[in-house]
Amino acid sequence: MMTESDIGTTSDLMQEVIDIVAAEAMIDRDKLSATARLDELDIQSADYVMILMAVEERFGVYISIDSGFTEAETVGDLVRAVAAKIAEGSGAGA
């Protein structure tokens, strides 16, 4: 599981989330960047579910369907939503 110091390495987190999106949505990784718009990547509803499950498994966090994850418009938004959930999980009550 990632630590809070790992979260600070946004570039690393960005690359991991991009890897997950590329694998689960079967999108060429070269098309994915922080500014890539999710609606222009032709990601289907089922792909979002698979991405969500892969993110939860990889980072050991729970992300509800009504979270910022579903409001993400770009890959960067998605990374920020994941980072927030990781921070919540590792820093809650600390």
C-alpha positions as CSV (number, residue, x, y, z in Angstrom):
1,M,0.0,0.0,0.0
2,M,1.2,3.5,-0.7
3,T,2.3,5.8,2.1
4,E,1.5,9.5,2.4
5,S,5.0,10.3,1.1
6,D,4.2,8.2,-2.0
7,I,1.1,10.3,-2.6
8,G,3.3,13.3,-2.8
9,T,4.9,11.8,-5.9
10,T,2.0,12.7,-8.1
11,S,4.0,11.7,-11.2
12,D,4.3,8.1,-10.0
13,L,0.6,8.0,-9.0
14,M,-0.3,9.5,-12.4
15,Q,1.7,6.8,-14.2
16,E,0.1,4.0,-12.2
17,V,-3.4,5.3,-12.8
18,I,-2.7,5.7,-16.5
19,D,-1.4,2.1,-16.6
20,I,-4.7,1.0,-15.0
21,V,-6.9,3.0,-17.3
22,A,-4.9,1.8,-20.4
23,A,-5.2,-1.9,-19.3
24,E,-8.8,-1.9,-18.1
25,A,-10.3,0.3,-20.9
26,M,-8.0,-1.2,-23.5
27,I,-6.7,2.3,-24.6
28,D,-3.3,2.9,-26.2
29,R,-1.2,4.3,-23.3
30,D,0.2,7.0,-25.6
31,K,-3.3,8.6,-25.8
32,L,-3.4,9.0,-22.0
33,S,-2.1,12.1,-20.3
34,A,-3.2,14.3,-17.3
35,T,-5.2,16.5,-19.7
36,A,-6.8,13.7,-21.7
37,R,-10.6,14.0,-21.5
38,L,-12.3,10.8,-20.4
39,D,-15.3,11.4,-22.6
40,E,-13.1,11.7,-25.7
41,L,-11.3,8.4,-24.9
42,D,-14.5,6.3,-25.6
43,I,-14.5,4.7,-22.2
44,Q,-17.7,2.7,-21.7
45,S,-19.6,2.3,-18.4
46,A,-18.3,-1.2,-17.9
47,D,-14.7,0.1,-18.4
48,Y,-15.3,2.6,-15.5
49,V,-16.4,-0.3,-13.2
50,M,-13.3,-2.3,-14.2
51,I,-11.0,0.8,-13.6
52,L,-12.7,1.4,-10.3
53,M,-12.2,-2.2,-9.2
54,A,-8.5,-2.2,-10.3
55,V,-7.8,1.1,-8.5
56,E,-9.4,-0.3,-5.3
57,E,-7.4,-3.5,-5.5
58,R,-4.1,-1.7,-6.4
59,F,-4.3,0.9,-3.7
60,G,-6.3,-0.8,-1.0
61,V,-9.0,1.8,-0.9
62,Y,-12.8,1.8,-1.3
63,I,-14.2,4.3,-3.8
64,S,-17.9,4.7,-3.9
65,I,-19.8,5.2,-7.1
66,D,-21.0,8.6,-5.9
67,S,-17.4,9.8,-5.2
68,G,-15.3,12.3,-7.1
69,F,-14.1,9.4,-9.2
70,T,-17.3,9.5,-11.3
71,E,-17.2,13.3,-11.7
72,A,-13.7,13.1,-13.2
73,E,-13.5,14.7,-16.6
74,T,-9.8,14.2,-17.3
75,V,-7.2,11.6,-16.4
76,G,-5.7,14.2,-14.0
77,D,-9.1,14.5,-12.3
78,L,-9.1,10.8,-11.9
79,V,-5.7,10.8,-10.3
80,R,-6.7,13.5,-7.9
81,A,-9.8,11.5,-6.9
82,V,-7.6,8.4,-6.3
83,A,-5.0,10.5,-4.4
84,A,-7.7,11.9,-2.1
85,K,-9.1,8.4,-1.3
86,I,-5.6,7.1,-0.6
87,A,-4.9,10.1,1.7
88,E,-8.3,9.5,3.4
89,G,-7.4,5.9,4.0
90,S,-3.9,6.5,5.3
91,G,-4.4,9.7,7.2
92,A,-8.0,9.4,8.5
93,G,-8.0,10.0,12.3
94,A,-4.2,10.6,12.4
